[in-house]
Amino acid sequence: MASSNSAATLTGCARCWKTDLVEIAFSSSFRRAFRKLVKGNPSLEEVFWAKVEIFVEDPYDGRLRTHKLSGKLHDLWSFSVSYDIRVVFSFVEGDRAIFEDVGDHDTVY
């Protein structure tokens, strides 16, 4: 799943992306949504992995437009992959995030 120019490496865990800064785990619902939306779309997949690289360096980088969600999703955060594609995630520990969902605004919110 990782791009060849990625600074991070996939661990033995099929759901984890480990770096020196942030470890990202992928929920089963995220993996399903990723396969449907991103996998097989080379341009979107390239943009997605580029945003993941930014995220692992600094989850609050302005290019991601990271923001805390409210209402029923108040425990979650979101960042933008592209104009209409978002990743919804949660922080589990200081250096760990779980990607919960990926999709357009209406799908993930």
LINBEL-V831486 format. One record per pair of residues at least 6 apart in sequence whose C-alpha atoms are under 8 Angstrom apart, sorted by sequence separation. I is the first residue (numbers start at 1). GAP is how many residues later the second one is. D is the distance in whole Angstrom. If there is no record, write none. Layout:
I|GAP|D / I|GAP|D
//
This chain:
10|6|7 / 11|6|6 / 17|6|6 / 18|6|6 / 38|6|6 / 39|6|6 / 55|6|7 / 60|6|6 / 68|6|7 / 69|6|7 / 70|6|8 / 80|6|5 / 81|6|7 / 91|6|4 / 92|6|7 / 102|6|7 / 2|7|8 / 10|7|5 / 11|7|6 / 16|7|7 / 17|7|5 / 38|7|5 / 54|7|7 / 59|7|7 / 68|7|8 / 69|7|6 / 79|7|6 / 80|7|6 / 90|7|6 / 91|7|6 / 101|7|6 / 2|8|7 / 9|8|7 / 10|8|6 / 16|8|6 / 17|8|6 / 68|8|6 / 69|8|5 / 78|8|6 / 79|8|5 / 89|8|7 / 90|8|5 / 8|9|7 / 9|9|6 / 16|9|4 / 55|9|8 / 68|9|4 / 69|9|7 / 78|9|5 / 79|9|7 / 89|9|5 / 90|9|7 / 8|10|7 / 9|10|7 / 15|10|5 / 16|10|6 / 38|10|8 / 54|10|8 / 67|10|6 / 68|10|6 / 78|10|4 / 89|10|4 / 90|10|7 / 8|11|5 / 15|11|5 / 66|11|7 / 67|11|6 / 77|11|6 / 78|11|6 / 88|11|6 / 89|11|5 / 15|12|7 / 66|12|6 / 67|12|7 / 76|12|7 / 77|12|5 / 87|12|7 / 88|12|5 / 89|12|7 / 51|13|7 / 66|13|4 / 76|13|6 / 77|13|6 / 87|13|7 / 88|13|5 / 65|14|6 / 66|14|7 / 76|14|5 / 87|14|6 / 88|14|6 / 64|15|5 / 65|15|6 / 75|15|7 / 76|15|8 / 87|15|4 / 64|16|5 / 86|16|6 / 87|16|7 / 64|17|7 / 85|17|7 / 86|17|6 / 85|18|5 / 86|18|6 / 84|19|8 / 85|19|5 / 86|19|7 / 84|20|5 / 85|20|7 / 88|20|7 / 84|21|6 / 87|21|8 / 86|22|7 / 51|30|6 / 24|32|8 / 23|33|7 / 48|33|6 / 22|34|5 / 47|34|7 / 21|35|6 / 22|35|7 / 47|35|8 / 21|36|6 / 73|36|8 / 19|37|7 / 3|43|7 / 6|43|8 / 6|44|8 / 8|45|7 / 3|46|6 / 7|46|7 / 2|47|7 / 6|47|7 / 37|65|8 / 37|66|7 / 34|67|8 / 33|68|7 / 34|68|6 / 30|69|6 / 33|69|6 / 30|70|5 / 31|70|8 / 33|70|7 / 25|71|8 / 27|71|7 / 29|71|6 / 30|71|4 / 23|72|6 / 24|72|6 / 25|72|6 / 26|72|6 / 27|72|6 / 28|72|8 / 29|72|6 / 30|72|6 / 22|73|5 / 23|73|5 / 24|73|5 / 25|73|5 / 26|73|5 / 27|73|5 / 21|74|6 / 22|74|5 / 23|74|6 / 24|74|6 / 25|74|6 / 26|74|7 / 27|74|8 / 22|75|7 / 24|75|7
//
